[in-house]
């Protein structure tokens, strides 16, 4: 289990060239295409517990992720997360989650879990040293959609994840990235995760 601490920032497409021109992002980014499917029960048992279960295809590797309820304010979120290699649709929570009670509860839910929505996006990734911290900067561009329907919306966001060091460094880095040689970039803190946005889209598609 790990604790994930990140700052999520939304931005507009017209600001993207200015952001990418920032000197802090001058080093070549690691690029990856990510395909993600999120699961819940028909009565949204995971949503009720403010949890998310995701399968991700990253290159040739499948990953299973469980995220628990956490706190989120001003775009800064803190939550518990488990992630590890998986076989598609296995949803083997007993092998992934080291909290025995939680793993047992998730295994009991497993027969009722079904895929609800997906996020497909290209990720550009940098790891920066800033303000005494090591921070992963991830720029995600793609879409959120409900398979089998026309429900879809664009995805464009920047995530700053704290790898080590003080949390205040996330705010400091966001402030630095807003000012570029070619003008300011509107990076707006967002408390809505991809899972929350996808679930809202799925609910609208059911209406």
ZADO-1210 file (C-alpha; in nm, 4 decimals, padded with zeros to 6 digits):
<atoms>
<atom x="00.0000" y="00.0000" z="00.0000" code="UNK" pos="1"/>
<atom x="00.1149" y="00.3541" z="-00.0730" code="UNK" pos="2"/>
<atom x="-00.0226" y="00.6946" z="00.0105" code="UNK" pos="3"/>
<atom x="-00.0751" y="00.9047" z="-00.2984" code="UNK" pos="4"/>
<atom x="-00.0440" y="01.2807" z="-00.2595" code="UNK" pos="5"/>
<atom x="-00.1056" y="01.4811" z="-00.5732" code="UNK" pos="6"/>
<atom x="-00.2239" y="01.8142" z="-00.7030" code="UNK" pos="7"/>
<atom x="-00.4621" y="01.7953" z="-00.9979" code="UNK" pos="8"/>
<atom x="-00.4821" y="02.0944" z="-01.2322" code="UNK" pos="9"/>
<atom x="-00.7126" y="02.1519" z="-01.5270" code="UNK" pos="10"/>
<atom x="-00.6097" y="02.3612" z="-01.8259" code="UNK" pos="11"/>
<atom x="-00.7402" y="02.4806" z="-02.1604" code="UNK" pos="12"/>
<atom x="-00.6178" y="02.3497" z="-02.4950" code="UNK" pos="13"/>
<atom x="-00.5097" y="02.6970" z="-02.6053" code="UNK" pos="14"/>
<atom x="-00.2683" y="02.7161" z="-02.3095" code="UNK" pos="15"/>
<atom x="-00.0980" y="02.3867" z="-02.3906" code="UNK" pos="16"/>
<atom x="00.1756" y="02.5223" z="-02.6236" code="UNK" pos="17"/>
<atom x="00.2760" y="02.7795" z="-02.3597" code="UNK" pos="18"/>
<atom x="00.2899" y="02.5142" z="-02.0874" code="UNK" pos="19"/>
<atom x="00.5055" y="02.2862" z="-02.3000" code="UNK" pos="20"/>
<atom x="00.7434" y="02.5758" z="-02.3686" code="UNK" pos="21"/>
<atom x="00.8146" y="02.6144" z="-01.9963" code="UNK" pos="22"/>
<atom x="01.1870" y="02.5810" z="-01.9129" code="UNK" pos="23"/>
<atom x="01.1032" y="02.3387" z="-01.6311" code="UNK" pos="24"/>
<atom x="00.9629" y="02.0991" z="-01.8934" code="UNK" pos="25"/>
<atom x="01.2530" y="02.1395" z="-02.1369" code="UNK" pos="26"/>
<atom x="01.3807" y="01.7833" z="-02.0865" code="UNK" pos="27"/>
<atom x="01.2237" y="01.5197" z="-02.3138" code="UNK" pos="28"/>
<atom x="00.9148" y="01.3691" z="-02.1589" code="UNK" pos="29"/>
<atom x="00.8538" y="00.9966" z="-02.1229" code="UNK" pos="30"/>
<atom x="00.5461" y="00.9233" z="-02.3358" code="UNK" pos="31"/>
<atom x="00.2920" y="00.6452" z="-02.2900" code="UNK" pos="32"/>
<atom x="-00.0574" y="00.5553" z="-02.4105" code="UNK" pos="33"/>
<atom x="-00.2833" y="00.4384" z="-02.1265" code="UNK" pos="34"/>
<atom x="-00.6146" y="00.2511" z="-02.1559" code="UNK" pos="35"/>
<atom x="-00.8168" y="00.2373" z="-01.8342" code="UNK" pos="36"/>
<atom x="-01.1420" y="00.0649" z="-01.7376" code="UNK" pos="37"/>
<atom x="-01.3242" y="00.1446" z="-01.4126" code="UNK" pos="38"/>
<atom x="-01.5509" y="-00.1016" z="-01.2318" code="UNK" pos="39"/>
<atom x="-01.8401" y="-00.0812" z="-00.9887" code="UNK" pos="40"/>
<atom x="-02.1523" y="-00.2768" z="-00.9001" code="UNK" pos="41"/>
<atom x="-02.4898" y="-00.1873" z="-01.0579" code="UNK" pos="42"/>
<atom x="-02.5926" y="-00.0186" z="-00.7318" code="UNK" pos="43"/>
<atom x="-02.2557" y="00.1647" z="-00.7106" code="UNK" pos="44"/>
<atom x="-02.1272" y="00.0014" z="-00.3933" code="UNK" pos="45"/>
<atom x="-01.7755" y="00.1335" z="-00.4522" code="UNK" pos="46"/>
<atom x="-01.8993" y="00.4878" z="-00.5083" code="UNK" pos="47"/>
<atom x="-02.0853" y="00.4666" z="-00.1785" code="UNK" pos="48"/>
<atom x="-01.7533" y="00.3911" z="-00.0113" code="UNK" pos="49"/>
<atom x="-01.5730" y="00.6579" z="-00.2159" code="UNK" pos="50"/>
<atom x="-01.3483" y="00.3918" z="-00.3671" code="UNK" pos="51"/>
<atom x="-01.2319" y="00.3224" z="-00.7213" code="UNK" pos="52"/>
<atom x="-01.1214" y="00.0005" z="-00.8926" code="UNK" pos="53"/>
<atom x="-00.9344" y="00.0344" z="-01.2201" code="UNK" pos="54"/>
<atom x="-00.7689" y="-00.1937" z="-01.4737" code="UNK" pos="55"/>
<atom x="-00.4993" y="-00.0260" z="-01.6817" code="UNK" pos="56"/>
<atom x="-00.3171" y="-00.1354" z="-01.9937" code="UNK" pos="57"/>
<atom x="00.0178" y="00.0438" z="-02.0004" code="UNK" pos="58"/>
<atom x="00.2180" y="-00.0725" z="-02.2990" code="UNK" pos="59"/>
<atom x="00.2078" y="-00.4521" z="-02.2730" code="UNK" pos="60"/>
<atom x="00.1437" y="-00.4584" z="-01.8970" code="UNK" pos="61"/>
<atom x="-00.1928" y="-00.4890" z="-01.7243" code="UNK" pos="62"/>
<atom x="-00.2265" y="-00.3255" z="-01.3821" code="UNK" pos="63"/>
<atom x="-00.5000" y="-00.3464" z="-01.1189" code="UNK" pos="64"/>
<atom x="-00.5482" y="-00.0421" z="-00.8953" code="UNK" pos="65"/>
<atom x="-00.7608" y="00.0132" z="-00.5852" code="UNK" pos="66"/>
<atom x="-00.7957" y="00.3650" z="-00.4456" code="UNK" pos="67"/>
<atom x="-00.9701" y="00.4345" z="-00.1170" code="UNK" pos="68"/>
<atom x="-01.1544" y="00.7390" z="00.0084" code="UNK" pos="69"/>
<atom x="-00.9247" y="01.0242" z="00.0910" code="UNK" pos="70"/>
<atom x="-00.9304" y="01.3982" z="00.1386" code="UNK" pos="71"/>
<atom x="-00.9300" y="01.6496" z="-00.1447" code="UNK" pos="72"/>
<atom x="-00.9292" y="02.0277" z="-00.1231" code="UNK" pos="73"/>
<atom x="-00.8062" y="02.2883" z="-00.3662" code="UNK" pos="74"/>
<atom x="-00.6996" y="02.0154" z="-00.6071" code="UNK" pos="75"/>
<atom x="-00.4663" y="01.8568" z="-00.3493" code="UNK" pos="76"/>
<atom x="-00.5663" y="01.4996" z="-00.2680" code="UNK" pos="77"/>
<atom x="-00.4339" y="01.2368" z="-00.0270" code="UNK" pos="78"/>
<atom x="-00.5529" y="00.8760" z="-00.0447" code="UNK" pos="79"/>
<atom x="-00.4440" y="00.5158" z="-00.0040" code="UNK" pos="80"/>
<atom x="-00.3630" y="00.3224" z="-00.3176" code="UNK" pos="81"/>
<atom x="-00.2722" y="-00.0350" z="-00.4109" code="UNK" pos="82"/>
<atom x="-00.1455" y="-00.1164" z="-00.7602" code="UNK" pos="83"/>
<atom x="00.0123" y="-00.4275" z="-00.9099" code="UNK" pos="84"/>
<atom x="00.0320" y="-00.6532" z="-01.2155" code="UNK" pos="85"/>
<atom x="-00.2860" y="-00.8357" z="-01.3089" code="UNK" pos="86"/>
<atom x="-00.4574" y="-01.0532" z="-01.5665" code="UNK" pos="87"/>
<atom x="-00.7448" y="-00.8791" z="-01.7483" code="UNK" pos="88"/>
<atom x="-01.0770" y="-00.9186" z="-01.5636" code="UNK" pos="89"/>
<atom x="-00.9187" y="-01.1274" z="-01.2835" code="UNK" pos="90"/>
<atom x="-00.9796" y="-00.8585" z="-01.0184" code="UNK" pos="91"/>
<atom x="-00.7729" y="-01.0557" z="-00.7694" code="UNK" pos="92"/>
<atom x="-00.7990" y="-00.8217" z="-00.4712" code="UNK" pos="93"/>
<atom x="-00.6756" y="-01.0897" z="-00.2306" code="UNK" pos="94"/>
<atom x="-00.3367" y="-01.0874" z="-00.4027" code="UNK" pos="95"/>
<atom x="-00.3200" y="-00.7081" z="-00.4339" code="UNK" pos="96"/>
<atom x="-00.4587" y="-00.5542" z="-00.1151" code="UNK" pos="97"/>
<atom x="-00.2625" y="-00.6141" z="00.2053" code="UNK" pos="98"/>
<atom x="-00.5503" y="-00.4956" z="00.4244" code="UNK" pos="99"/>
<atom x="-00.7184" y="-00.8298" z="00.4986" code="UNK" pos="100"/>
<atom x="-01.0590" y="-00.6851" z="00.5868" code="UNK" pos="101"/>
<atom x="-01.0715" y="-00.4655" z="00.2782" code="UNK" pos="102"/>
<atom x="-00.9470" y="-00.7457" z="00.0527" code="UNK" pos="103"/>
<atom x="-01.2189" y="-00.9789" z="00.1835" code="UNK" pos="104"/>
<atom x="-01.4881" y="-00.7168" z="00.1289" code="UNK" pos="105"/>
<atom x="-01.3692" y="-00.6502" z="-00.2270" code="UNK" pos="106"/>
<atom x="-01.3540" y="-01.0220" z="-00.3088" code="UNK" pos="107"/>
<atom x="-01.7145" y="-01.0536" z="-00.1901" code="UNK" pos="108"/>
<atom x="-01.8124" y="-00.7715" z="-00.4252" code="UNK" pos="109"/>
<atom x="-01.6150" y="-00.9116" z="-00.7189" code="UNK" pos="110"/>
<atom x="-01.8971" y="-01.1194" z="-00.8781" code="UNK" pos="111"/>
<atom x="-02.1123" y="-00.8052" z="-00.9046" code="UNK" pos="112"/>
<atom x="-01.8444" y="-00.5739" z="-01.0417" code="UNK" pos="113"/>
<atom x="-01.8836" y="-00.4679" z="-01.4025" code="UNK" pos="114"/>
<atom x="-01.7026" y="-00.2215" z="-01.6306" code="UNK" pos="115"/>
<atom x="-01.8810" y="00.1151" z="-01.6328" code="UNK" pos="116"/>
<atom x="-01.6597" y="00.3642" z="-01.8141" code="UNK" pos="117"/>
<atom x="-01.3139" y="00.4091" z="-01.9605" code="UNK" pos="118"/>
<atom x="-01.0424" y="00.6717" z="-01.9874" code="UNK" pos="119"/>
<atom x="-00.8006" y="00.6550" z="-02.2795" code="UNK" pos="120"/>
<atom x="-00.5225" y="00.9103" z="-02.2927" code="UNK" pos="121"/>
<atom x="-00.1667" y="00.9913" z="-02.3868" code="UNK" pos="122"/>
<atom x="00.0576" y="01.0731" z="-02.0918" code="UNK" pos="123"/>
<atom x="00.3720" y="01.2834" z="-02.1009" code="UNK" pos="124"/>
<atom x="00.5743" y="01.2425" z="-01.7844" code="UNK" pos="125"/>
<atom x="00.8588" y="01.4353" z="-01.6259" code="UNK" pos="126"/>
<atom x="01.0240" y="01.3918" z="-01.2845" code="UNK" pos="127"/>
<atom x="01.1413" y="01.7226" z="-01.1402" code="UNK" pos="128"/>
<atom x="01.3345" y="01.8328" z="-00.8337" code="UNK" pos="129"/>
<atom x="01.1657" y="02.1454" z="-00.7033" code="UNK" pos="130"/>
<atom x="01.1506" y="02.3289" z="-00.3680" code="UNK" pos="131"/>
<atom x="01.3187" y="02.0434" z="-00.1850" code="UNK" pos="132"/>
<atom x="01.0922" y="01.7741" z="-00.3285" code="UNK" pos="133"/>
<atom x="01.0885" y="01.5161" z="-00.6053" code="UNK" pos="134"/>
<atom x="00.7702" y="01.5476" z="-00.8091" code="UNK" pos="135"/>
<atom x="00.6203" y="01.3543" z="-01.0993" code="UNK" pos="136"/>
<atom x="00.4563" y="01.5835" z="-01.3536" code="UNK" pos="137"/>
<atom x="00.2041" y="01.4049" z="-01.5757" code="UNK" pos="138"/>
<atom x="00.0221" y="01.5727" z="-01.8641" code="UNK" pos="139"/>
<atom x="-00.2787" y="01.3667" z="-01.9746" code="UNK" pos="140"/>
<atom x="-00.4607" y="01.4273" z="-02.3039" code="UNK" pos="141"/>
<atom x="-00.7429" y="01.2044" z="-02.4259" code="UNK" pos="142"/>
<atom x="-01.1036" y="01.1275" z="-02.3428" code="UNK" pos="143"/>
<atom x="-01.3428" y="00.9786" z="-02.0912" code="UNK" pos="144"/>
<atom x="-01.6166" y="00.7629" z="-02.2448" code="UNK" pos="145"/>
<atom x="-01.8868" y="00.5067" z="-02.1756" code="UNK" pos="146"/>
<atom x="-01.8328" y="00.2079" z="-02.4085" code="UNK" pos="147"/>
<atom x="-02.1350" y="00.1218" z="-02.6200" code="UNK" pos="148"/>
<atom x="-02.2785" y="00.4733" z="-02.5978" code="UNK" pos="149"/>
<atom x="-02.2095" y="00.8168" z="-02.7440" code="UNK" pos="150"/>
<atom x="-02.1272" y="00.9549" z="-02.3993" code="UNK" pos="151"/>
<atom x="-01.7775" y="01.1038" z="-02.4033" code="UNK" pos="152"/>
<atom x="-01.5891" y="01.4125" z="-02.2943" code="UNK" pos="153"/>
<atom x="-01.2402" y="01.5478" z="-02.3464" code="UNK" pos="154"/>
<atom x="-00.9679" y="01.4930" z="-02.0891" code="UNK" pos="155"/>
<atom x="-00.6871" y="01.7455" z="-02.0479" code="UNK" pos="156"/>
<atom x="-00.5204" y="01.7796" z="-01.7097" code="UNK" pos="157"/>
<atom x="-00.1895" y="01.8122" z="-01.5327" code="UNK" pos="158"/>
<atom x="-00.1124" y="01.6032" z="-01.2255" code="UNK" pos="159"/>
<atom x="00.1715" y="01.6820" z="-00.9855" code="UNK" pos="160"/>
<atom x="00.2416" y="01.3789" z="-00.7673" code="UNK" pos="161"/>
<atom x="00.4689" y="01.4040" z="-00.4649" code="UNK" pos="162"/>
<atom x="00.7333" y="01.1304" z="-00.4738" code="UNK" pos="163"/>
<atom x="00.9178" y="01.2619" z="-00.1685" code="UNK" pos="164"/>
<atom x="00.9624" y="01.5902" z="00.0141" code="UNK" pos="165"/>
<atom x="00.7251" y="01.8535" z="00.1541" code="UNK" pos="166"/>
<atom x="00.3678" y="01.8863" z="00.0246" code="UNK" pos="167"/>
<atom x="00.4160" y="02.2621" z="-00.0087" code="UNK" pos="168"/>
<atom x="00.6455" y="02.1929" z="-00.3029" code="UNK" pos="169"/>
<atom x="00.3430" y="02.0877" z="-00.5112" code="UNK" pos="170"/>
<atom x="00.1883" y="02.4319" z="-00.4685" code="UNK" pos="171"/>
<atom x="00.5232" y="02.5977" z="-00.5395" code="UNK" pos="172"/>
<atom x="00.5694" y="02.3998" z="-00.8601" code="UNK" pos="173"/>
<atom x="00.2162" y="02.4757" z="-00.9788" code="UNK" pos="174"/>
<atom x="00.2836" y="02.8452" z="-00.9238" code="UNK" pos="175"/>
<atom x="00.6094" y="02.8233" z="-01.1185" code="UNK" pos="176"/>
<atom x="00.4458" y="02.6403" z="-01.4099" code="UNK" pos="177"/>
<atom x="00.1779" y="02.9089" z="-01.4422" code="UNK" pos="178"/>
<atom x="00.4393" y="03.1623" z="-01.5521" code="UNK" pos="179"/>
<atom x="00.6082" y="03.0899" z="-01.8864" code="UNK" pos="180"/>
<atom x="00.8306" y="03.3017" z="-02.1139" code="UNK" pos="181"/>
<atom x="00.5364" y="03.3255" z="-02.3565" code="UNK" pos="182"/>
<atom x="00.2722" y="03.4315" z="-02.1056" code="UNK" pos="183"/>
<atom x="00.0696" y="03.2886" z="-01.8190" code="UNK" pos="184"/>
<atom x="-00.0981" y="02.9476" z="-01.8192" code="UNK" pos="185"/>
<atom x="-00.4315" y="02.9060" z="-01.6409" code="UNK" pos="186"/>
<atom x="-00.3737" y="02.5951" z="-01.4291" code="UNK" pos="187"/>
<atom x="-00.6869" y="02.5576" z="-01.2162" code="UNK" pos="188"/>
<atom x="-00.6973" y="02.3243" z="-00.9124" code="UNK" pos="189"/>
<atom x="-00.9570" y="02.0501" z="-00.9579" code="UNK" pos="190"/>
<atom x="-01.0987" y="01.8163" z="-00.6948" code="UNK" pos="191"/>
<atom x="-01.2733" y="01.5963" z="-00.9554" code="UNK" pos="192"/>
<atom x="-01.0772" y="01.2765" z="-01.0224" code="UNK" pos="193"/>
<atom x="-01.0963" y="01.0880" z="-01.3502" code="UNK" pos="194"/>
<atom x="-01.3052" y="00.8254" z="-01.1688" code="UNK" pos="195"/>
<atom x="-01.5520" y="01.0859" z="-01.0434" code="UNK" pos="196"/>
<atom x="-01.5838" y="01.2462" z="-01.3860" code="UNK" pos="197"/>
<atom x="-01.6276" y="00.9081" z="-01.5535" code="UNK" pos="198"/>
<atom x="-01.8917" y="00.7971" z="-01.3079" code="UNK" pos="199"/>
<atom x="-02.0862" y="01.1196" z="-01.3575" code="UNK" pos="200"/>
<atom x="-02.0700" y="01.0626" z="-01.7333" code="UNK" pos="201"/>
<atom x="-02.1932" y="00.7029" z="-01.6911" code="UNK" pos="202"/>
<atom x="-02.4827" y="00.8196" z="-01.4742" code="UNK" pos="203"/>
<atom x="-02.5858" y="01.0750" z="-01.7358" code="UNK" pos="204"/>
<atom x="-02.5699" y="00.8054" z="-02.0027" code="UNK" pos="205"/>
<atom x="-02.8136" y="00.5902" z="-01.7991" code="UNK" pos="206"/>
<atom x="-03.0698" y="00.8695" z="-01.7674" code="UNK" pos="207"/>
</atoms>
